[in-house]
């Protein structure tokens, strides 16, 4: 090889180096040439995380990704733009979302949950008129219609035992409530109040015999299953199941609304005055009554129970929710005079487990309210009546009960769209409870001639 040939080869290699090196550096830095836009763009990264999900398949714009999905995956060098992402696994509902990849940034799809696609399992057969799950998620109390009787049962979710507590020929209205300990049940029917001990179901305590008046309402104490509180027209009484006695706590000059709420050492109640209703607070330690706020005139109130810095009060006649901020002190609870009362259109509302966010709904719309930021977020509007909603434990999903179906909604927007998955469709659905871990839904429904309480495993 001559000297000239060697020099030509050297020059070619030098030119190739100066041409290819920037290209390789740009490529290694995440730059790609976009054929559609005909320009060089810096790519982005996608991270998808679905805890406890293995051997799933990830699709990007309907093309299966080469590697199987295992809890978490990073996908590099995606050109900026919109992508349809789908995660699938046999036996589960698929998850999909439209996401945007931005130049030089990582887009996260975290806390993705794949819900199991299962058939509901009937655990109690019959025409159920009312049911409630205990606070410890170990038992169900329910009322079943067995002509010519209505019967109250307690069902143990662990050993599947079903125990008859009470039988009555006719019931016009029913209310069931658990004590906080999950050891006792308050059964209210036709203005009668009975307390059952689930560990000794043979004996029921008749609370009407401990009172010399017909109570408007009876509530459990929040910490003791031996104390209850009864509302008379102008007074509130305390019932002690151990001593089998009742005592007057306080009396007012004017009538009290049947609805009242107990928190720590305070009883919140509503007194009817000449042209308005007024919210009051009675402190059990200091035996003091304080006026909190004037309200509209209504016969139908409901408190949203919480232990945080807010009192939630529903006016069911107007379908309004009033959120009143409290000030917690060592001595007692006071009301903030500096913060205005928040008002929402609502027929009901549910606090999350940390009592920081409120899920608010009326017949057709759902909104969330963050007490920390004061931010209201519109979730969705539906063309059918919403019967009940609840948070999923990780707060990225909510469960919605309609007349004939139960859906789960993804609260994380995917380019303006919220994903919805239908979990159940029956001829009729009446109520549901989601367990504390988000693994099972218990609901009361009817499909064809089959009626009863069902369990649906979703995770």
N, C-alpha and C positions, 0 to 999 in steps of 0.2 A: 504494500500500500504506500502510495507516494505521500509526501509531506502535504501537498495540497488537499488530497483526499482526507487525510487525518484532520486537517484544519476545518474542512467542510463539515465533517461528522461532529467535531467539537462544537462548531457554531450552531449546528442543528440541535444538539443536546442543550446548549445554553439557551437557545430560543425556546425550546420545549419547556425548559425549567421555568423561564419567566412567563410563559403562557399558561402552563398547567398549575404552577404553584399557587397563583391567586385563586384559580378555580377550585383547587383542592382545599385551600384555606377557607374560601367562601362556603364550600360544601360542608366542611367540618364545623363551620360556625352556624350551620343550619340554614343556609341560603339555597333556594331552588329556583329554577326557571319555570314560571307558570305559563304553559302553552296557551291557555284560554285568554289570559290577560296580556300575554306577550311581554312579560317583564320579570326581572329577578325580585323575589320576595323572601324575606326571612320567615322561616317556618315557626310553628308553635308546637306545643306538647299537650297531650290529653292524658289525664290520670283518672282512672275509674276504680272505685273502691266499693266492694260489697262484702261486708264481713260475713264469715261463716259460709260463703258460697264457693264451692270448688267444682272443677270440671264443667264449667259453664262455657257457653260460646258467645263471643263478642262479634257483632256485625257493625261495620262502618259503611254507611250508604248502601246497605243491603249486601255488602261483600263481607264474607266471613274472614275474620282476622286469623292470621296463620297460627298464632299460639293460643292454646286453651286458656280460659280465664281461671285464675286461682286467687281469690280474695282481693287482689290489687294488681293493676297493670299500668304501665306507662307506655304510651305510644308517641314516638318522636317524629319529627320532620313532617308534620302535617301542614300543608299550605293553608294560609289564612282563609277563612270562609265558614259557611254553615255546613254542619254534618248531622246526619241522622244516626244516632247511636242506639243499638239494641243489644240487650243482654238476655240470653235465653238458657233455660235448663229444663230437661224433661221432668214433668211433675210439678212445675212452677209456672205461674203467670209470667210472661215476658215483661221486661222493663225497657222502655224506650224514651228517648228525649232528643230534641233538636238543640244542638249546642253550637256555639260560635268559637272557632279557634282564632286567636289573635296573634299577630306577628311578634315573635320573641317572648311570648308569655305561655304559662301553663294554665290550662283550663281544667278545673276540678269537678268531677262528678262523685261526690263523697256520700257516705251513708246510704248507698243504694240498697234497697231491700227487695228480694224476690219472695213473693208470697206464694205459699203452696196452693196448688189447684186440687182441692179435696172435696169430697161429697160430705155434706153435713150429717152428723150422727145423732139420731134421736136418743136422748137419755131419759126423757119423761114423756109418757104418752097420755093424751087427753086434752080436754078443752081448758086451757090455762087462762085465768082471768087476770092474774097478777103474779109477779115473781121478783125476788131480789136476791143478789149474791152477797154473802157475808163479807165484811171488810178484810178478813184474812184469806178469802177465796177458797174456803174449805167446804162451804155448805150453800145450799139454795133453799129459800123458803118460797112456797108458792101456794096459790089457791086454785083448786080444780073443781069444775062443775060436774057433779055426778047426780043427775036427777034422782030424787027430788032434793038432794043435798048439795051444799058447797063444803069442801073440806080443805083444811090447812095442813100442809105437809112440810117437813124438813128433809132435804135430800143431802146425803153426805157424798161429796165428789170423790173422796178417796176410796171408801169401801162400798160405795153404791147402795148403801142402806137408805130405805125410804120409811119415814116414821110419821104416822098420823098424829097431829097435835089437837085438832079440834074439828067438830062437825056441826053445821048449822043448816037449818031448813031454807033460809032465804037471806040473801045479802044484797043490800042496795048500793052501798059504797064500801070500799075496802082500802085500807092503807097498811102497809107493812114497813117496819123499820128495824134495823139491827142496832144493838148497843155497840159502842166502839170496840169492846172486847170480843165481839162475835160470839158471846156466850148466851145472850138473851135477845128475845124478840118481842117487839111491841106490835100487837095485832089490834087494829081499830076497825070495827064493823058496826054499822047501824048505831053509832054513838056509844058503843061499848068499847072498853079498853082492857085487853088482857095481856099479861106478860108471861112468856114461857122461857124456861131455862132449858137449853138444848141438852144439857147433861142430866136433866131430871124432867123429862117431858110429861110425866104423869100428873103434875100439879101445875095449875095456872093461877096466877094472882090477878084478881079482879080489881083494877084500880078505881072503878066507880064506887066500890065499897069503902075506899079510903078517903073519899071526897064527899062532902055534903052538897055538892052542886054538879051540874052536867058541864064538863069542860068543853071549851071550844076546840082546844087542841092540846096534845101532850107531846113533849119532846124529851129525848134522852139528854142527860148530862154528857158533856164531851169527853170526860175522863173516867166516870164511874158508871158501872151498870147497875148500881143500887139506888141511883138518884134520877128522878125525872122532874119535869116542870110542867105545870098545867095552867092554862089560860082561862080565866073567868072573864065575864064582861068588863069588869073594872079592876081586876086584880090578877096577880100571878102567884102561884103556890108552888112549893117544893114538896115532892113525894119521896119518902124514904122507905125502900122496900125491906130493909133490915128491921127497923123499928115498927114497920107497918103503920106509919103515921103520915100526916100531911100538915104543913104549916104555911101561913100567909107570909109572903115575902114583902109585898108592897101593894098598896091600893091607890087608885087614881080617882079623880072626880068625874072623869068622862070615860066613855067606852074605849076599849082597846081592841084593835084588829086581831083576829085569830092568829095571824102569822107573827111569830117572834123567833129570835135567833140568839143562841148562847155561844159566847166566845170567852174562854178563860174565866175571868171573874165578872164579866159583863153580860147583861141581858139587853138586847136591842129589841124594841117594840114600837108599835105605831099607835098613837092615840088620836081619836077623832075629836076635832074641835069644831067650832061653829061653821066655818066656811072652808075648812081645809083639814088635811091630815098632817100630823107632826111626828117625826122620828125622834124617839127618846132612847136614853141609855141608863140602865140601872146597874150600879156597881154593888156586887154581893159583899165585898169586904167593908166598904164604907157606908153602905145602905143609903146611897145618894142617887137622886134622879137628875139627869141633865138633858135639856132640850138640844137636839142636834141640828135638825133642819126641817123647814116647812116643805110639805109635799102637795101634790095634786090630790083631789078627793077620789078615792078608789075603794072598792070593796074586795079587791082581789090582788093581794101582794104576795111576793115570794122572795125570800132572801137567798142569795147565792153564797153558800157556805165557804168560808176561807179563814185562814189564820194569818194572812198577810196584812199589808198596810191599807187595805181597801174594804169597804162595805159595798157589796153588790145587792141592789134592791130592784126587783122587777115589778113593774105595774102591768099586770097581765091584761087588764081592761084596755089600756092604751098601747100595749106591747112596747113599753119603754123600759130600758135598763138605766138606772142611775148608779154611778160609781163614785163613792164618797171616800176621800182619802183620810186615813186615820194617822194619829201620832201615838206611837207606842212608848210609854214611859214605864219606869219600874213600879209605879204605884197603881196606875190605871190607864185605860185607853181614852184618849181625847180625839177630837176632830179638828183637822187642819182648817183654819179659817182663811188661809192665804190661797189655797188651791180651789179653783172652781169645781163644781160637781160636773162630772162627765156624763153625757147623755147619749144613748144609742137606741136605734130602733131594734127591738129584740123581743122574742118570746121566751128565750132561755139563753144561758151562757155557761161555759165550763172553763174552770181554771186548769192550767197544766199542772203537773206534779209539783213543780217548784213554785207555783202560784205567782208567776211573773208575766205570763201571757194569758189573755182571755179569748176564748173562742165564742163568738157571738153569732146568733142566727135568729131569723124570723121564719116565716113560712116558706120563703123562696130564696133568700140571700144569706151568705156566710161572710163574716168579717173577722179579722183578728185585731187585737189591741195589745200593744207592748207597753206595760206600765213604766218600764225603764226609760224608753225613748219617747213615749207618748205617740208612737206611730200607729195609725190605723191602716190596715191592708185589706182591700176588697179581694175575696177569694173567688167567688163564683155566684152566678144567679141560675136558678133551675126553673123549668116549666112544670114541675110537680112539687107537691108539698114535702118539705123536710120535716120528719117526725122527731129525729134525735141525731145528735152528732157527738163525737168524742175524739180526744187527742190520741194519736198513736204515741207510745212512750218516747220516741226520739224526736218528736215535734215536727218532723218533716212530712208527716202524713196525717190525715184525719179520716175517721170512719163515719159514713153518713147512712142513716136509715130513712128509706122512703116507704111508701105504702106496700110495695111488692118486692123491693130489692135492697141489698146492702152493698155500698160501693166504698172503695178506699181511694182517696185523692192524694196525689203528690203535690205538696205545697211549694216545692222548688220549681220555679218557672223554667221552662225550656223554650227560650225565644218567644215568650208571651203565652205559652201553652202549658196547662197543667194536665198531667196524665191521670186517667181514671180507670180503675179496674173493678169490674162487677164481680163480687165474691159470692153472692147468693141471689137467687130469684125464686120467690114463692108466690102462691096465690094471695097470701096476706102475711104481713109481718107486723108485730105489735111493739116489741121492745128488744133491746140488746145490751150486753155488757161485754167489754173487752178486758181481759185479765191484765194484771199489773205488768207482766212481762211482754205483752203483745203477742202471745202465742196462740190464744184461743178466743173465739167469739161465742158467747152463749146468747141464744135468741129464742123468742117465742113466735111461732109461726104456723101456717097451715099450707099444705100443698095437696091438692085433691081432697080426699077425705081424711088425710093424716094430719093430726094436730098434736102440738106438744112443745117441749123445750128441746132445743138442739144445741150440739156443740160442733163448731167448725174450727179445725186446726189450720192455722194460716202460716205458722212459722215453726 
